[in-house]
């Protein structure tokens, strides 16, 4: 699955779940390394760097995600293989009780 195809799938899911989601376009006056998607769901902030199966985040992208985590948000790199776990994270955010803010591929903490 290409990164663009996967990103579209993520955005459609988030829209169906009633989450705010905006794509960040690179280049121009934009700061390098910002995550692809910024999301707010039930008052929780997430930033996602979308990758294809074989994609890898740059050091700058990882740095930006780490800064988001340090400020109390959720920042993650999302691969197609982890989409089901991501959907569960979103559903837990919508329920609002007792979910973990930490996302790990293949499982939630």
C-alpha atoms as one frame of an Amber mdcrd trajectory, in Angstrom:
protein
   0.000   0.000   0.000   1.378   3.417  -0.910   1.710   6.132   1.703  -0.920
   8.274  -0.053  -3.421   5.382  -0.229  -2.877   4.607   3.439  -3.213   8.269
   4.410  -6.562   8.455   2.600  -7.734   5.351   4.463  -6.734   6.926   7.806
  -8.513  10.209   7.012 -11.726   8.414   5.982 -11.712   6.397   9.206 -11.131
   9.500  11.342 -13.896  11.406   9.566 -16.312   8.508  10.153 -15.348   8.565
  13.846 -16.066  12.302  14.119 -12.447  13.323  14.706 -10.895  16.567  13.455
  -8.055  15.774  11.045  -5.872  18.030   8.917  -3.134  17.173   6.466   0.098
  19.122   6.756   1.615  19.856   3.369   5.394  19.925   3.173   7.575  22.383
   1.352   7.390  26.130   0.978   7.181  28.020   4.252   6.392  24.881   6.235
   8.796  23.763   8.962  10.608  20.583   7.925   9.873  17.382   9.828   6.295
  18.113  10.887   4.003  15.053  11.010   1.630  14.390   8.104  -1.645  14.521
  10.041  -2.814  16.560  13.020  -5.842  15.116  14.806  -8.088  16.059  17.697
 -10.456  13.395  18.966 -12.609  13.860  22.060 -10.173  16.489  23.365  -7.035
  14.399  22.774  -4.301  15.628  20.426  -2.490  13.262  18.058   0.083  13.828
  15.352   0.811  11.059  12.883   3.689  10.476  10.525   2.200   8.179   7.864
   4.488   5.597   6.286   4.088   2.833   3.725   5.118  -0.702   4.646   8.727
   0.000   3.695   8.905   3.680   4.664  11.094   4.949   7.506  10.823   8.234
   9.399  13.709  10.682   9.275  15.535  11.739  12.432  13.855  15.145  12.171
  10.395  13.550  11.959  11.160  11.430  15.034  12.386  14.527  16.853   9.137
  16.399  16.119   7.040  13.443  17.322   9.110  13.291  20.499   8.507  17.001
  21.137   4.756  16.431  20.805   4.939  13.566  23.312   6.955  15.694  25.747
   4.262  18.370  25.625   1.487  15.918  26.504   0.214  14.953  23.054   0.417
  11.660  21.239   2.866  11.478  18.347   3.403   8.320  16.364   4.614   6.761
  13.159   1.795   4.707  11.655   2.320   1.775   9.279  -0.471  -0.141   7.492
   0.192  -3.242   9.619  -0.679  -1.229  12.751  -3.931   0.293  11.479  -6.175
  -1.990  13.555  -4.339  -1.001  16.749  -4.647   2.651  15.757  -8.396   2.272
  15.230  -8.670   0.800  18.722  -6.698   3.742  20.141  -9.123   6.183  18.513
 -12.122   4.265  19.823 -10.652   4.320  23.334 -10.080   8.062  23.038 -13.697
   8.521  22.069 -14.816   6.524  25.117 -12.504   8.679  27.215 -11.933   6.336
  30.115  -8.812   4.462  31.011  -6.948   4.238  27.733  -3.195   4.536  27.478
  -1.697   7.476  25.593   1.235   5.366  24.477   0.886   3.609  21.129   3.090
   0.699  20.231   2.845  -1.140  16.941   0.596  -4.146  17.253  -0.706  -3.347
  20.743  -1.853  -0.643  23.097  -0.430  -0.187  26.569
